[in-house]
Amino acid sequence: MKQGVITFLSWFFAIVFSVIGLINSFVGNDPEFGIFIVFASLLFYPPIRFAIEKKLGWRMPKLGLTVLAIFILWSSLGVGELIDKIQMALSML
């Protein structure tokens, strides 16, 4: 049960962070930041994270992933003006 919840949350945050990265890449004036977020989001996809852990031989600490998740949310919502970029993207449709 606990492992299922952790796997669900990993996939959820991976997808959310990937979308945030794509929005930042294609809308607004900060594509480099968006590309960074897309690459950082790869660490949240379980198959990619497990492949990296197997290749390097060490596990990424859960605290490290938590800090990375907080950084992505903080930088995207605050500094990155994600809400404004979403509204800008929707107005282009």
PyMOL Python script that loads the backbone (N, CA, C, O; Angstrom):
from pymol import cmd

cmd.read_pdbstr("""\
ATOM      1  N   MET A   1       0.830  -1.198   0.000  1.00  0.00           N
ATOM      2  CA  MET A   1       0.000   0.000   0.000  1.00  0.00           C
ATOM      3  C   MET A   1       0.870   1.257   0.000  1.00  0.00           C
ATOM      4  O   MET A   1       0.664   2.151  -0.821  1.00  0.00           O
ATOM      5  N   LYS A   2       1.839   1.332   0.913  1.00  0.00           N
ATOM      6  CA  LYS A   2       2.691   2.510   1.014  1.00  0.00           C
ATOM      7  C   LYS A   2       3.511   2.697  -0.253  1.00  0.00           C
ATOM      8  O   LYS A   2       3.668   3.820  -0.732  1.00  0.00           O
ATOM      9  N   GLN A   3       4.037   1.600  -0.801  1.00  0.00           N
ATOM     10  CA  GLN A   3       4.842   1.694  -2.023  1.00  0.00           C
ATOM     11  C   GLN A   3       3.990   2.173  -3.192  1.00  0.00           C
ATOM     12  O   GLN A   3       4.478   2.913  -4.046  1.00  0.00           O
ATOM     13  N   GLY A   4       2.729   1.765  -3.244  1.00  0.00           N
ATOM     14  CA  GLY A   4       1.829   2.215  -4.303  1.00  0.00           C
ATOM     15  C   GLY A   4       1.585   3.710  -4.254  1.00  0.00           C
ATOM     16  O   GLY A   4       1.530   4.371  -5.292  1.00  0.00           O
ATOM     17  N   VAL A   5       1.440   4.244  -3.052  1.00  0.00           N
ATOM     18  CA  VAL A   5       1.238   5.680  -2.884  1.00  0.00           C
ATOM     19  C   VAL A   5       2.487   6.440  -3.308  1.00  0.00           C
ATOM     20  O   VAL A   5       2.391   7.469  -3.978  1.00  0.00           O
ATOM     21  N   ILE A   6       3.650   5.945  -2.926  1.00  0.00           N
ATOM     22  CA  ILE A   6       4.908   6.594  -3.290  1.00  0.00           C
ATOM     23  C   ILE A   6       5.097   6.573  -4.805  1.00  0.00           C
ATOM     24  O   ILE A   6       5.529   7.566  -5.390  1.00  0.00           O
ATOM     25  N   THR A   7       4.780   5.456  -5.438  1.00  0.00           N
ATOM     26  CA  THR A   7       4.904   5.357  -6.892  1.00  0.00           C
ATOM     27  C   THR A   7       3.937   6.321  -7.581  1.00  0.00           C
ATOM     28  O   THR A   7       4.308   6.997  -8.541  1.00  0.00           O
ATOM     29  N   PHE A   8       2.699   6.383  -7.089  1.00  0.00           N
ATOM     30  CA  PHE A   8       1.722   7.315  -7.653  1.00  0.00           C
ATOM     31  C   PHE A   8       2.218   8.751  -7.535  1.00  0.00           C
ATOM     32  O   PHE A   8       2.162   9.508  -8.504  1.00  0.00           O
ATOM     33  N   LEU A   9       2.706   9.135  -6.348  1.00  0.00           N
ATOM     34  CA  LEU A   9       3.191  10.500  -6.144  1.00  0.00           C
ATOM     35  C   LEU A   9       4.391  10.800  -7.030  1.00  0.00           C
ATOM     36  O   LEU A   9       4.519  11.913  -7.540  1.00  0.00           O
ATOM     37  N   SER A  10       5.272   9.823  -7.219  1.00  0.00           N
ATOM     38  CA  SER A  10       6.429  10.022  -8.095  1.00  0.00           C
ATOM     39  C   SER A  10       5.977  10.320  -9.519  1.00  0.00           C
ATOM     40  O   SER A  10       6.458  11.267 -10.140  1.00  0.00           O
ATOM     41  N   TRP A  11       5.055   9.513 -10.035  1.00  0.00           N
ATOM     42  CA  TRP A  11       4.548   9.737 -11.385  1.00  0.00           C
ATOM     43  C   TRP A  11       3.804  11.070 -11.471  1.00  0.00           C
ATOM     44  O   TRP A  11       3.964  11.807 -12.444  1.00  0.00           O
ATOM     45  N   PHE A  12       2.996  11.381 -10.462  1.00  0.00           N
ATOM     46  CA  PHE A  12       2.234  12.632 -10.464  1.00  0.00           C
ATOM     47  C   PHE A  12       3.165  13.836 -10.542  1.00  0.00           C
ATOM     48  O   PHE A  12       2.989  14.705 -11.397  1.00  0.00           O
ATOM     49  N   PHE A  13       4.158  13.891  -9.650  1.00  0.00           N
ATOM     50  CA  PHE A  13       5.077  15.027  -9.645  1.00  0.00           C
ATOM     51  C   PHE A  13       5.944  15.052 -10.892  1.00  0.00           C
ATOM     52  O   PHE A  13       6.275  16.130 -11.385  1.00  0.00           O
ATOM     53  N   ALA A  14       6.319  13.895 -11.411  1.00  0.00           N
ATOM     54  CA  ALA A  14       7.105  13.851 -12.642  1.00  0.00           C
ATOM     55  C   ALA A  14       6.338  14.501 -13.790  1.00  0.00           C
ATOM     56  O   ALA A  14       6.892  15.303 -14.542  1.00  0.00           O
ATOM     57  N   ILE A  15       5.071  14.151 -13.917  1.00  0.00           N
ATOM     58  CA  ILE A  15       4.254  14.711 -15.001  1.00  0.00           C
ATOM     59  C   ILE A  15       4.014  16.201 -14.784  1.00  0.00           C
ATOM     60  O   ILE A  15       4.133  16.990 -15.721  1.00  0.00           O
ATOM     61  N   VAL A  16       3.676  16.593 -13.553  1.00  0.00           N
ATOM     62  CA  VAL A  16       3.439  18.014 -13.255  1.00  0.00           C
ATOM     63  C   VAL A  16       4.694  18.835 -13.533  1.00  0.00           C
ATOM     64  O   VAL A  16       4.609  19.899 -14.146  1.00  0.00           O
ATOM     65  N   PHE A  17       5.850  18.358 -13.096  1.00  0.00           N
ATOM     66  CA  PHE A  17       7.085  19.106 -13.302  1.00  0.00           C
ATOM     67  C   PHE A  17       7.481  19.133 -14.776  1.00  0.00           C
ATOM     68  O   PHE A  17       8.050  20.120 -15.243  1.00  0.00           O
ATOM     69  N   SER A  18       7.189  18.067 -15.511  1.00  0.00           N
ATOM     70  CA  SER A  18       7.461  18.066 -16.951  1.00  0.00           C
ATOM     71  C   SER A  18       6.607  19.116 -17.655  1.00  0.00           C
ATOM     72  O   SER A  18       7.093  19.841 -18.522  1.00  0.00           O
ATOM     73  N   VAL A  19       5.335  19.192 -17.278  1.00  0.00           N
ATOM     74  CA  VAL A  19       4.440  20.194 -17.875  1.00  0.00           C
ATOM     75  C   VAL A  19       4.916  21.599 -17.521  1.00  0.00           C
ATOM     76  O   VAL A  19       4.925  22.481 -18.379  1.00  0.00           O
ATOM     77  N   ILE A  20       5.309  21.813 -16.281  1.00  0.00           N
ATOM     78  CA  ILE A  20       5.832  23.117 -15.869  1.00  0.00           C
ATOM     79  C   ILE A  20       7.058  23.471 -16.711  1.00  0.00           C
ATOM     80  O   ILE A  20       7.196  24.603 -17.174  1.00  0.00           O
ATOM     81  N   GLY A  21       7.941  22.499 -16.902  1.00  0.00           N
ATOM     82  CA  GLY A  21       9.134  22.747 -17.718  1.00  0.00           C
ATOM     83  C   GLY A  21       8.797  23.067 -19.159  1.00  0.00           C
ATOM     84  O   GLY A  21       9.401  23.959 -19.754  1.00  0.00           O
ATOM     85  N   LEU A  22       7.840  22.351 -19.725  1.00  0.00           N
ATOM     86  CA  LEU A  22       7.447  22.614 -21.109  1.00  0.00           C
ATOM     87  C   LEU A  22       6.801  23.988 -21.257  1.00  0.00           C
ATOM     88  O   LEU A  22       7.062  24.697 -22.229  1.00  0.00           O
ATOM     89  N   ILE A  23       5.972  24.362 -20.309  1.00  0.00           N
ATOM     90  CA  ILE A  23       5.358  25.692 -20.348  1.00  0.00           C
ATOM     91  C   ILE A  23       6.440  26.758 -20.295  1.00  0.00           C
ATOM     92  O   ILE A  23       6.408  27.716 -21.068  1.00  0.00           O
ATOM     93  N   ASN A  24       7.398  26.599 -19.388  1.00  0.00           N
ATOM     94  CA  ASN A  24       8.473  27.581 -19.282  1.00  0.00           C
ATOM     95  C   ASN A  24       9.368  27.581 -20.520  1.00  0.00           C
ATOM     96  O   ASN A  24       9.954  28.611 -20.853  1.00  0.00           O
ATOM     97  N   SER A  25       9.482  26.456 -21.197  1.00  0.00           N
ATOM     98  CA  SER A  25      10.325  26.374 -22.391  1.00  0.00           C
ATOM     99  C   SER A  25       9.720  27.104 -23.578  1.00  0.00           C
ATOM    100  O   SER A  25      10.437  27.728 -24.360  1.00  0.00           O
ATOM    101  N   PHE A  26       8.400  27.029 -23.715  1.00  0.00           N
ATOM    102  CA  PHE A  26       7.774  27.532 -24.927  1.00  0.00           C
ATOM    103  C   PHE A  26       6.977  28.814 -24.754  1.00  0.00           C
ATOM    104  O   PHE A  26       6.602  29.429 -25.752  1.00  0.00           O
ATOM    105  N   VAL A  27       6.708  29.235 -23.538  1.00  0.00           N
ATOM    106  CA  VAL A  27       5.930  30.454 -23.306  1.00  0.00           C
ATOM    107  C   VAL A  27       6.762  31.379 -22.434  1.00  0.00           C
ATOM    108  O   VAL A  27       7.338  30.954 -21.432  1.00  0.00           O
ATOM    109  N   GLY A  28       6.819  32.623 -22.815  1.00  0.00           N
ATOM    110  CA  GLY A  28       7.577  33.581 -22.019  1.00  0.00           C
ATOM    111  C   GLY A  28       8.980  33.756 -22.550  1.00  0.00           C
ATOM    112  O   GLY A  28       9.256  33.504 -23.723  1.00  0.00           O
ATOM    113  N   ASN A  29       9.857  34.188 -21.676  1.00  0.00           N
ATOM    114  CA  ASN A  29      11.200  34.556 -22.114  1.00  0.00           C
ATOM    115  C   ASN A  29      12.298  33.766 -21.405  1.00  0.00           C
ATOM    116  O   ASN A  29      13.417  34.264 -21.281  1.00  0.00           O
ATOM    117  N   ASP A  30      12.015  32.563 -20.942  1.00  0.00           N
ATOM    118  CA  ASP A  30      13.010  31.824 -20.168  1.00  0.00           C
ATOM    119  C   ASP A  30      13.072  30.349 -20.579  1.00  0.00           C
ATOM    120  O   ASP A  30      12.789  29.476 -19.758  1.00  0.00           O
ATOM    121  N   PRO A  31      13.439  30.052 -21.839  1.00  0.00           N
ATOM    122  CA  PRO A  31      13.458  28.650 -22.268  1.00  0.00           C
ATOM    123  C   PRO A  31      14.535  27.815 -21.579  1.00  0.00           C
ATOM    124  O   PRO A  31      14.365  26.607 -21.410  1.00  0.00           O
ATOM    125  N   GLU A  32      15.631  28.439 -21.184  1.00  0.00           N
ATOM    126  CA  GLU A  32      16.693  27.685 -20.499  1.00  0.00           C
ATOM    127  C   GLU A  32      16.211  27.146 -19.166  1.00  0.00           C
ATOM    128  O   GLU A  32      16.506  26.006 -18.805  1.00  0.00           O
ATOM    129  N   PHE A  33      15.476  27.960 -18.444  1.00  0.00           N
ATOM    130  CA  PHE A  33      14.919  27.523 -17.164  1.00  0.00           C
ATOM    131  C   PHE A  33      13.947  26.364 -17.385  1.00  0.00           C
ATOM    132  O   PHE A  33      13.939  25.400 -16.619  1.00  0.00           O
ATOM    133  N   GLY A  34      13.137  26.460 -18.424  1.00  0.00           N
ATOM    134  CA  GLY A  34      12.194  25.391 -18.730  1.00  0.00           C
ATOM    135  C   GLY A  34      12.893  24.084 -19.058  1.00  0.00           C
ATOM    136  O   GLY A  34      12.456  23.019 -18.622  1.00  0.00           O
ATOM    137  N   ILE A  35      13.968  24.155 -19.817  1.00  0.00           N
ATOM    138  CA  ILE A  35      14.730  22.947 -20.154  1.00  0.00           C
ATOM    139  C   ILE A  35      15.343  22.346 -18.895  1.00  0.00           C
ATOM    140  O   ILE A  35      15.360  21.126 -18.734  1.00  0.00           O
ATOM    141  N   PHE A  36      15.845  23.195 -18.002  1.00  0.00           N
ATOM    142  CA  PHE A  36      16.383  22.715 -16.728  1.00  0.00           C
ATOM    143  C   PHE A  36      15.310  21.979 -15.932  1.00  0.00           C
ATOM    144  O   PHE A  36      15.575  20.921 -15.362  1.00  0.00           O
ATOM    145  N   ILE A  37      14.104  22.533 -15.891  1.00  0.00           N
ATOM    146  CA  ILE A  37      13.014  21.907 -15.145  1.00  0.00           C
ATOM    147  C   ILE A  37      12.628  20.572 -15.781  1.00  0.00           C
ATOM    148  O   ILE A  37      12.351  19.608 -15.067  1.00  0.00           O
ATOM    149  N   VAL A  38      12.606  20.505 -17.105  1.00  0.00           N
ATOM    150  CA  VAL A  38      12.287  19.242 -17.776  1.00  0.00           C
ATOM    151  C   VAL A  38      13.317  18.185 -17.397  1.00  0.00           C
ATOM    152  O   VAL A  38      12.951  17.059 -17.063  1.00  0.00           O
ATOM    153  N   PHE A  39      14.602  18.536 -17.446  1.00  0.00           N
ATOM    154  CA  PHE A  39      15.638  17.566 -17.073  1.00  0.00           C
ATOM    155  C   PHE A  39      15.547  17.187 -15.592  1.00  0.00           C
ATOM    156  O   PHE A  39      15.741  16.024 -15.239  1.00  0.00           O
ATOM    157  N   ALA A  40      15.256  18.155 -14.732  1.00  0.00           N
ATOM    158  CA  ALA A  40      15.113  17.853 -13.306  1.00  0.00           C
ATOM    159  C   ALA A  40      13.906  16.948 -13.065  1.00  0.00           C
ATOM    160  O   ALA A  40      13.931  16.103 -12.170  1.00  0.00           O
ATOM    161  N   SER A  41      12.855  17.122 -13.856  1.00  0.00           N
ATOM    162  CA  SER A  41      11.662  16.299 -13.678  1.00  0.00           C
ATOM    163  C   SER A  41      11.934  14.831 -13.999  1.00  0.00           C
ATOM    164  O   SER A  41      11.223  13.952 -13.513  1.00  0.00           O
ATOM    165  N   LEU A  42      12.944  14.560 -14.805  1.00  0.00           N
ATOM    166  CA  LEU A  42      13.274  13.172 -15.141  1.00  0.00           C
ATOM    167  C   LEU A  42      13.640  12.363 -13.900  1.00  0.00           C
ATOM    168  O   LEU A  42      13.440  11.149 -13.873  1.00  0.00           O
ATOM    169  N   LEU A  43      14.173  13.023 -12.877  1.00  0.00           N
ATOM    170  CA  LEU A  43      14.538  12.324 -11.643  1.00  0.00           C
ATOM    171  C   LEU A  43      13.318  11.803 -10.884  1.00  0.00           C
ATOM    172  O   LEU A  43      13.453  10.958  -9.999  1.00  0.00           O
ATOM    173  N   PHE A  44      12.131  12.301 -11.224  1.00  0.00           N
ATOM    174  CA  PHE A  44      10.920  11.872 -10.529  1.00  0.00           C
ATOM    175  C   PHE A  44      10.226  10.708 -11.217  1.00  0.00           C
ATOM    176  O   PHE A  44       9.367  10.068 -10.611  1.00  0.00           O
ATOM    177  N   TYR A  45      10.577  10.413 -12.479  1.00  0.00           N
ATOM    178  CA  TYR A  45      10.008   9.248 -13.162  1.00  0.00           C
ATOM    179  C   TYR A  45      10.666   7.999 -12.599  1.00  0.00           C
ATOM    180  O   TYR A  45      11.883   7.847 -12.703  1.00  0.00           O
ATOM    181  N   PRO A  46       9.881   7.091 -11.999  1.00  0.00           N
ATOM    182  CA  PRO A  46      10.486   5.913 -11.359  1.00  0.00           C
ATOM    183  C   PRO A  46      11.420   5.100 -12.255  1.00  0.00           C
ATOM    184  O   PRO A  46      12.508   4.749 -11.798  1.00  0.00           O
ATOM    185  N   PRO A  47      11.066   4.777 -13.505  1.00  0.00           N
ATOM    186  CA  PRO A  47      11.996   3.967 -14.305  1.00  0.00           C
ATOM    187  C   PRO A  47      13.324   4.678 -14.573  1.00  0.00           C
ATOM    188  O   PRO A  47      14.382   4.049 -14.568  1.00  0.00           O
ATOM    189  N   ILE A  48      13.263   5.988 -14.807  1.00  0.00           N
ATOM    190  CA  ILE A  48      14.490   6.741 -15.065  1.00  0.00           C
ATOM    191  C   ILE A  48      15.320   6.847 -13.798  1.00  0.00           C
ATOM    192  O   ILE A  48      16.539   6.682 -13.834  1.00  0.00           O
ATOM    193  N   ARG A  49      14.655   7.126 -12.668  1.00  0.00           N
ATOM    194  CA  ARG A  49      15.379   7.239 -11.401  1.00  0.00           C
ATOM    195  C   ARG A  49      16.052   5.916 -11.034  1.00  0.00           C
ATOM    196  O   ARG A  49      17.194   5.905 -10.576  1.00  0.00           O
ATOM    197  N   PHE A  50      15.340   4.795 -11.236  1.00  0.00           N
ATOM    198  CA  PHE A  50      15.923   3.492 -10.915  1.00  0.00           C
ATOM    199  C   PHE A  50      17.087   3.167 -11.841  1.00  0.00           C
ATOM    200  O   PHE A  50      18.076   2.579 -11.403  1.00  0.00           O
ATOM    201  N   ALA A  51      16.986   3.540 -13.118  1.00  0.00           N
ATOM    202  CA  ALA A  51      18.089   3.294 -14.055  1.00  0.00           C
ATOM    203  C   ALA A  51      19.315   4.110 -13.673  1.00  0.00           C
ATOM    204  O   ALA A  51      20.439   3.613 -13.747  1.00  0.00           O
ATOM    205  N   ILE A  52      19.110   5.355 -13.268  1.00  0.00           N
ATOM    206  CA  ILE A  52      20.226   6.198 -12.834  1.00  0.00           C
ATOM    207  C   ILE A  52      20.847   5.642 -11.563  1.00  0.00           C
ATOM    208  O   ILE A  52      22.070   5.589 -11.438  1.00  0.00           O
ATOM    209  N   GLU A  53      20.006   5.226 -10.621  1.00  0.00           N
ATOM    210  CA  GLU A  53      20.509   4.653  -9.369  1.00  0.00           C
ATOM    211  C   GLU A  53      21.293   3.375  -9.638  1.00  0.00           C
ATOM    212  O   GLU A  53      22.326   3.142  -9.009  1.00  0.00           O
ATOM    213  N   LYS A  54      20.821   2.549 -10.558  1.00  0.00           N
ATOM    214  CA  LYS A  54      21.519   1.306 -10.880  1.00  0.00           C
ATOM    215  C   LYS A  54      22.855   1.604 -11.558  1.00  0.00           C
ATOM    216  O   LYS A  54      23.862   0.963 -11.260  1.00  0.00           O
ATOM    217  N   LYS A  55      22.861   2.568 -12.461  1.00  0.00           N
ATOM    218  CA  LYS A  55      24.080   2.920 -13.191  1.00  0.00           C
ATOM    219  C   LYS A  55      25.135   3.527 -12.262  1.00  0.00           C
ATOM    220  O   LYS A  55      26.317   3.197 -12.361  1.00  0.00           O
ATOM    221  N   LEU A  56      24.708   4.412 -11.363  1.00  0.00           N
ATOM    222  CA  LEU A  56      25.643   5.085 -10.467  1.00  0.00           C
ATOM    223  C   LEU A  56      25.949   4.280  -9.212  1.00  0.00           C
ATOM    224  O   LEU A  56      26.990   4.479  -8.586  1.00  0.00           O
ATOM    225  N   GLY A  57      25.056   3.377  -8.843  1.00  0.00           N
ATOM    226  CA  GLY A  57      25.287   2.544  -7.677  1.00  0.00           C
ATOM    227  C   GLY A  57      24.894   3.172  -6.345  1.00  0.00           C
ATOM    228  O   GLY A  57      25.280   2.657  -5.295  1.00  0.00           O
ATOM    229  N   TRP A  58      24.148   4.253  -6.356  1.00  0.00           N
ATOM    230  CA  TRP A  58      23.656   4.842  -5.106  1.00  0.00           C
ATOM    231  C   TRP A  58      22.262   5.411  -5.332  1.00  0.00           C
ATOM    232  O   TRP A  58      21.906   5.817  -6.438  1.00  0.00           O
ATOM    233  N   ARG A  59      21.489   5.429  -4.262  1.00  0.00           N
ATOM    234  CA  ARG A  59      20.118   5.933  -4.322  1.00  0.00           C
ATOM    235  C   ARG A  59      20.083   7.418  -4.006  1.00  0.00           C
ATOM    236  O   ARG A  59      20.793   7.899  -3.123  1.00  0.00           O
ATOM    237  N   MET A  60      19.250   8.130  -4.739  1.00  0.00           N
ATOM    238  CA  MET A  60      19.053   9.540  -4.438  1.00  0.00           C
ATOM    239  C   MET A  60      18.220   9.629  -3.167  1.00  0.00           C
ATOM    240  O   MET A  60      17.149   9.026  -3.089  1.00  0.00           O
ATOM    241  N   PRO A  61      18.691  10.369  -2.175  1.00  0.00           N
ATOM    242  CA  PRO A  61      17.941  10.468  -0.917  1.00  0.00           C
ATOM    243  C   PRO A  61      16.566  11.110  -1.126  1.00  0.00           C
ATOM    244  O   PRO A  61      16.414  12.028  -1.932  1.00  0.00           O
ATOM    245  N   LYS A  62      15.583  10.620  -0.399  1.00  0.00           N
ATOM    246  CA  LYS A  62      14.239  11.178  -0.498  1.00  0.00           C
ATOM    247  C   LYS A  62      14.216  12.656  -0.099  1.00  0.00           C
ATOM    248  O   LYS A  62      13.426  13.438  -0.627  1.00  0.00           O
ATOM    249  N   LEU A  63      15.088  13.024   0.835  1.00  0.00           N
ATOM    250  CA  LEU A  63      15.184  14.431   1.215  1.00  0.00           C
ATOM    251  C   LEU A  63      15.659  15.264   0.031  1.00  0.00           C
ATOM    252  O   LEU A  63      15.187  16.384  -0.166  1.00  0.00           O
ATOM    253  N   GLY A  64      16.582  14.734  -0.752  1.00  0.00           N
ATOM    254  CA  GLY A  64      17.063  15.444  -1.935  1.00  0.00           C
ATOM    255  C   GLY A  64      15.956  15.657  -2.954  1.00  0.00           C
ATOM    256  O   GLY A  64      15.839  16.740  -3.528  1.00  0.00           O
ATOM    257  N   LEU A  65      15.139  14.625  -3.184  1.00  0.00           N
ATOM    258  CA  LEU A  65      14.008  14.762  -4.102  1.00  0.00           C
ATOM    259  C   LEU A  65      12.978  15.751  -3.562  1.00  0.00           C
ATOM    260  O   LEU A  65      12.383  16.512  -4.324  1.00  0.00           O
ATOM    261  N   THR A  66      12.773  15.736  -2.251  1.00  0.00           N
ATOM    262  CA  THR A  66      11.821  16.669  -1.641  1.00  0.00           C
ATOM    263  C   THR A  66      12.304  18.105  -1.798  1.00  0.00           C
ATOM    264  O   THR A  66      11.521  18.992  -2.139  1.00  0.00           O
ATOM    265  N   VAL A  67      13.578  18.335  -1.553  1.00  0.00           N
ATOM    266  CA  VAL A  67      14.142  19.681  -1.709  1.00  0.00           C
ATOM    267  C   VAL A  67      14.049  20.116  -3.170  1.00  0.00           C
ATOM    268  O   VAL A  67      13.713  21.267  -3.450  1.00  0.00           O
ATOM    269  N   LEU A  68      14.343  19.212  -4.103  1.00  0.00           N
ATOM    270  CA  LEU A  68      14.238  19.530  -5.527  1.00  0.00           C
ATOM    271  C   LEU A  68      12.799  19.871  -5.903  1.00  0.00           C
ATOM    272  O   LEU A  68      12.565  20.816  -6.656  1.00  0.00           O
ATOM    273  N   ALA A  69      11.839  19.118  -5.390  1.00  0.00           N
ATOM    274  CA  ALA A  69      10.423  19.384  -5.679  1.00  0.00           C
ATOM    275  C   ALA A  69      10.011  20.755  -5.141  1.00  0.00           C
ATOM    276  O   ALA A  69       9.321  21.506  -5.830  1.00  0.00           O
ATOM    277  N   ILE A  70      10.424  21.082  -3.934  1.00  0.00           N
ATOM    278  CA  ILE A  70      10.093  22.391  -3.356  1.00  0.00           C
ATOM    279  C   ILE A  70      10.732  23.506  -4.171  1.00  0.00           C
ATOM    280  O   ILE A  70      10.111  24.541  -4.410  1.00  0.00           O
ATOM    281  N   PHE A  71      11.983  23.293  -4.602  1.00  0.00           N
ATOM    282  CA  PHE A  71      12.664  24.300  -5.420  1.00  0.00           C
ATOM    283  C   PHE A  71      11.931  24.521  -6.736  1.00  0.00           C
ATOM    284  O   PHE A  71      11.731  25.662  -7.152  1.00  0.00           O
ATOM    285  N   ILE A  72      11.529  23.434  -7.394  1.00  0.00           N
ATOM    286  CA  ILE A  72      10.828  23.566  -8.677  1.00  0.00           C
ATOM    287  C   ILE A  72       9.516  24.322  -8.483  1.00  0.00           C
ATOM    288  O   ILE A  72       9.205  25.233  -9.250  1.00  0.00           O
ATOM    289  N   LEU A  73       8.752  23.952  -7.471  1.00  0.00           N
ATOM    290  CA  LEU A  73       7.478  24.641  -7.218  1.00  0.00           C
ATOM    291  C   LEU A  73       7.691  26.103  -6.861  1.00  0.00           C
ATOM    292  O   LEU A  73       7.007  26.980  -7.388  1.00  0.00           O
ATOM    293  N   TRP A  74       8.635  26.368  -5.970  1.00  0.00           N
ATOM    294  CA  TRP A  74       8.902  27.741  -5.534  1.00  0.00           C
ATOM    295  C   TRP A  74       9.377  28.598  -6.700  1.00  0.00           C
ATOM    296  O   TRP A  74       8.879  29.704  -6.907  1.00  0.00           O
ATOM    297  N   SER A  75      10.339  28.087  -7.459  1.00  0.00           N
ATOM    298  CA  SER A  75      10.892  28.891  -8.542  1.00  0.00           C
ATOM    299  C   SER A  75       9.898  29.075  -9.678  1.00  0.00           C
ATOM    300  O   SER A  75       9.895  30.122 -10.325  1.00  0.00           O
ATOM    301  N   SER A  76       9.066  28.096  -9.931  1.00  0.00           N
ATOM    302  CA  SER A  76       8.103  28.208 -11.026  1.00  0.00           C
ATOM    303  C   SER A  76       6.923  29.099 -10.672  1.00  0.00           C
ATOM    304  O   SER A  76       6.507  29.938 -11.471  1.00  0.00           O
ATOM    305  N   LEU A  77       6.390  28.916  -9.480  1.00  0.00           N
ATOM    306  CA  LEU A  77       5.210  29.690  -9.089  1.00  0.00           C
ATOM    307  C   LEU A  77       5.572  31.114  -8.687  1.00  0.00           C
ATOM    308  O   LEU A  77       4.821  32.048  -8.972  1.00  0.00           O
ATOM    309  N   GLY A  78       6.699  31.286  -8.038  1.00  0.00           N
ATOM    310  CA  GLY A  78       7.085  32.615  -7.569  1.00  0.00           C
ATOM    311  C   GLY A  78       7.876  33.378  -8.606  1.00  0.00           C
ATOM    312  O   GLY A  78       7.366  34.302  -9.240  1.00  0.00           O
ATOM    313  N   VAL A  79       9.108  32.993  -8.772  1.00  0.00           N
ATOM    314  CA  VAL A  79      10.031  33.708  -9.643  1.00  0.00           C
ATOM    315  C   VAL A  79       9.667  33.517 -11.117  1.00  0.00           C
ATOM    316  O   VAL A  79       9.742  34.459 -11.905  1.00  0.00           O
ATOM    317  N   GLY A  80       9.272  32.290 -11.487  1.00  0.00           N
ATOM    318  CA  GLY A  80       9.002  31.977 -12.884  1.00  0.00           C
ATOM    319  C   GLY A  80       7.659  32.450 -13.403  1.00  0.00           C
ATOM    320  O   GLY A  80       7.401  32.338 -14.601  1.00  0.00           O
ATOM    321  N   GLU A  81       6.801  32.971 -12.553  1.00  0.00           N
ATOM    322  CA  GLU A  81       5.494  33.500 -12.929  1.00  0.00           C
ATOM    323  C   GLU A  81       4.700  32.500 -13.775  1.00  0.00           C
ATOM    324  O   GLU A  81       4.207  32.835 -14.852  1.00  0.00           O
ATOM    325  N   LEU A  82       4.586  31.275 -13.273  1.00  0.00           N
ATOM    326  CA  LEU A  82       3.935  30.196 -14.009  1.00  0.00           C
ATOM    327  C   LEU A  82       2.480  30.512 -14.344  1.00  0.00           C
ATOM    328  O   LEU A  82       2.029  30.223 -15.452  1.00  0.00           O
ATOM    329  N   ILE A  83       1.750  31.093 -13.417  1.00  0.00           N
ATOM    330  CA  ILE A  83       0.335  31.395 -13.641  1.00  0.00           C
ATOM    331  C   ILE A  83       0.183  32.364 -14.814  1.00  0.00           C
ATOM    332  O   ILE A  83      -0.689  32.180 -15.662  1.00  0.00           O
ATOM    333  N   ASP A  84       1.029  33.394 -14.863  1.00  0.00           N
ATOM    334  CA  ASP A  84       0.973  34.350 -15.971  1.00  0.00           C
ATOM    335  C   ASP A  84       1.291  33.670 -17.298  1.00  0.00           C
ATOM    336  O   ASP A  84       0.676  33.984 -18.317  1.00  0.00           O
ATOM    337  N   LYS A  85       2.246  32.741 -17.297  1.00  0.00           N
ATOM    338  CA  LYS A  85       2.610  32.038 -18.522  1.00  0.00           C
ATOM    339  C   LYS A  85       1.491  31.117 -18.988  1.00  0.00           C
ATOM    340  O   LYS A  85       1.259  30.978 -20.189  1.00  0.00           O
ATOM    341  N   ILE A  86       0.804  30.493 -18.051  1.00  0.00           N
ATOM    342  CA  ILE A  86      -0.345  29.647 -18.428  1.00  0.00           C
ATOM    343  C   ILE A  86      -1.436  30.496 -19.048  1.00  0.00           C
ATOM    344  O   ILE A  86      -2.022  30.114 -20.061  1.00  0.00           O
ATOM    345  N   GLN A  87      -1.715  31.649 -18.449  1.00  0.00           N
ATOM    346  CA  GLN A  87      -2.733  32.543 -19.010  1.00  0.00           C
ATOM    347  C   GLN A  87      -2.322  33.051 -20.395  1.00  0.00           C
ATOM    348  O   GLN A  87      -3.160  33.166 -21.290  1.00  0.00           O
ATOM    349  N   MET A  88      -1.031  33.355 -20.569  1.00  0.00           N
ATOM    350  CA  MET A  88      -0.533  33.805 -21.860  1.00  0.00           C
ATOM    351  C   MET A  88      -0.692  32.698 -22.911  1.00  0.00           C
ATOM    352  O   MET A  88      -1.092  32.961 -24.045  1.00  0.00           O
ATOM    353  N   ALA A  89      -0.375  31.459 -22.518  1.00  0.00           N
ATOM    354  CA  ALA A  89      -0.499  30.328 -23.449  1.00  0.00           C
ATOM    355  C   ALA A  89      -1.965  30.107 -23.828  1.00  0.00           C
ATOM    356  O   ALA A  89      -2.270  29.843 -24.991  1.00  0.00           O
ATOM    357  N   LEU A  90      -2.865  30.213 -22.860  1.00  0.00           N
ATOM    358  CA  LEU A  90      -4.280  30.006 -23.141  1.00  0.00           C
ATOM    359  C   LEU A  90      -4.839  31.129 -24.021  1.00  0.00           C
ATOM    360  O   LEU A  90      -5.746  30.893 -24.819  1.00  0.00           O
ATOM    361  N   SER A  91      -4.310  32.338 -23.882  1.00  0.00           N
ATOM    362  CA  SER A  91      -4.797  33.433 -24.710  1.00  0.00           C
ATOM    363  C   SER A  91      -4.339  33.296 -26.153  1.00  0.00           C
ATOM    364  O   SER A  91      -4.941  33.892 -27.046  1.00  0.00           O
ATOM    365  N   MET A  92      -3.286  32.521 -26.401  1.00  0.00           N
ATOM    366  CA  MET A  92      -2.803  32.305 -27.771  1.00  0.00           C
ATOM    367  C   MET A  92      -3.662  31.298 -28.524  1.00  0.00           C
ATOM    368  O   MET A  92      -3.608  31.230 -29.752  1.00  0.00           O
ATOM    369  N   LEU A  93      -4.462  30.510 -27.786  1.00  0.00           N
ATOM    370  CA  LEU A  93      -5.286  29.492 -28.445  1.00  0.00           C
ATOM    371  C   LEU A  93      -6.437  30.060 -29.173  1.00  0.00           C
ATOM    372  O   LEU A  93      -7.215  29.319 -29.774  1.00  0.00           O
TER     373      LEU A  93
END
""", "prot")
cmd.dss("prot")
cmd.show_as("cartoon", "prot")
cmd.util.cbc("prot")
cmd.orient("prot")
